[in-house]
Amino acid sequence: LRVLLFSLFFPSCRPFHVEPTNIVSVNDDMQRVTDEASAMNKRIHYYSRLTSPADRALIAPDHVLPAPDEIYVYSPLGTAFKVDSCTDGYGQNSSLVTIFMIWNTMMGTSILSIPWGIKQAGFTSGIILILLMGILTLYCCYRVVKSRQMIPLTDTTNWEFPDVCKYYFGSFGQWSSLLFSMVSLVGAMVVYWVLMSNFLFNTGKFIYNFVHDINVTDIVPGTNGSNKVICPSAASGHLPQNKSVMFSSSNRTGFELFEEWWDKSQTVPFYLIAVLLPLLNLKSPSFFAKFNVLGTISVVYLVFMVTVKAAHLGIHLEFNWFTENEFFVPEFRIQFPQLTGVLTLAFFIHNCVITLLQNNRNQENNVRDLSIAYFLVGLTYLYVGVIIFASFPSPPLSKECIEQNFLDNFPSDDIMSFVARIFLLFQMMTVYPLLGYLARVQLLKQFFGNAYPSLFHVLILNLAIVGAGVAMARFYPNIGGIIRYSGATCGLAFVFVYPSLIYMISLHRAGQLTWPALIIHIFIILLGLANLIAQFLL
């Protein structure tokens, strides 16, 4: 879900030069610029739109650019970034930094649903699908990286993949890219709202019980001991609620009142509006960009927590290839497309991979670095998914109890899960305004020519997005379902269809299209279409 943020922080390496006198607070991590510099940048962006991206008539020539030690690149967030060197349009990141950036960008909330996806597909088929989807999405990503190089007689140095789509498909490519980009953005924001409601509810419940010295046990099946695992869906046949039984001698009336006003689906999703809606209406959410490192910390902590939990719980596996029993699921299940839908979003980086690799110092290593990054992402997903599935205590619980958010399988009073929820809650509350800013920029700028036409326009858009999040958290808090639907939808365009179509068209125009290449890439498109259709059938 952090894939789309990089379009904010990695602008074109043909820089807008900010005079030193226009840099404000140069000692800050993100230097501010004056209103004059901001206005100049807007004029330059306006002039650049008067011609096609291939026309360099309105691009500043090399001899008027300042020395590399004086160059700042202006960000739409109103900040200026120091550029150490931008020779030949490329950055100065090492291969190691590039690999880590791609890994960090792809690792999002999908990791919480991987164990559930493996359960839906079956243990063996789940592992196979993670490997196959990783290879397939890597190949399609490779085709995206190479797409610019297959356009003849045109300077595509500063192009992104939507520019390539517009070159081949015209206005349809432009508007369809916007549509599918908005699907992924709004889908991510809805998932974030559902998860933030979940994490805020469990965090508040933990704090209340701790402060009031209340010993609570959930009315759900679960294991005994210090490493308790619960099965929330078994109690009522639907998603976990906040029903509890109190065993301590405390104020029962006060506890019941707290549970009435602190409900996971009835009240908590609405409490978030008071905090997040004002933040969405800010013109510049640059302050929140400083907290992106929390995403890396959260993933590392999740891996650590999974390892510790597995060490205490042990391994609980029994291989049933086609039959299902009380505690275990078959190795191959018909619901496997639910995992492929989740994985489409889990491996999704195609709309910004060109920007990430453009900052690589050694451009000849792009394919190698991209492959290593995909390998590490797939390894992380495999590790978390396999360990959670294998260590889930069966018996006494069934593997069917694995939740769409595996943290729901740990009670609210579990210390390690409490820390994980705190990390993820704070991280999501800082990323959410950035996602809202991206949605505003992409949509309002297309229709009104301005990312902030008025407070009224922005408020209406934000109310619609927040309303979608609240409605989902209230009536359909299934993050696995939301992820697989949005992943299969936006993945159909950016992962399967556009890279394959562009490759076939470019080969055809060059007279190099062969039957094997045609069949293989049509098959990839059909796989993406089948992946989307299957989400609505299973």
Secondary structure by P-SEA (a helix, b strand, c coil): cccccccccccccccccccccccccccccbbbbcaaaaaaaaaaaaaaacccccccccccccccccccccbbbbccccbbbbbcccccccccccaaaaaaaaaaaaccccccaaaaaaaaacaaaaaaaaaaaaaaaaaaaaaaaaccccccccccccccaaaaaaaaccaaaaaaaaaaaaaaaaaaaaaaaaaaaaaaaaaaaaaaaaaabbbbbccbbbbbcccccccccccccccccbbbbbcccccaaaaaaaaaacccccccccccccccccccccccccccccccaaaaaaaaaaaaaaaaaaaaacbbbbbbcccccccccccccccaaaaaaaaaaaacccccaaaaaaacccccaaaaaaaaaaaaaaaaaaaaaaaaaaacccccccccccccccccccccccaaaaaaaaaaaaaaaaaaaaaaaaaaaaaaaaacccccccaaaaaaaaaaaaaaaaaaacccccaaaaaaaaaaaaaacccccaaaaaaaaaaaaaccccaaaaaaaaaaaaaaaaaaaaaaac
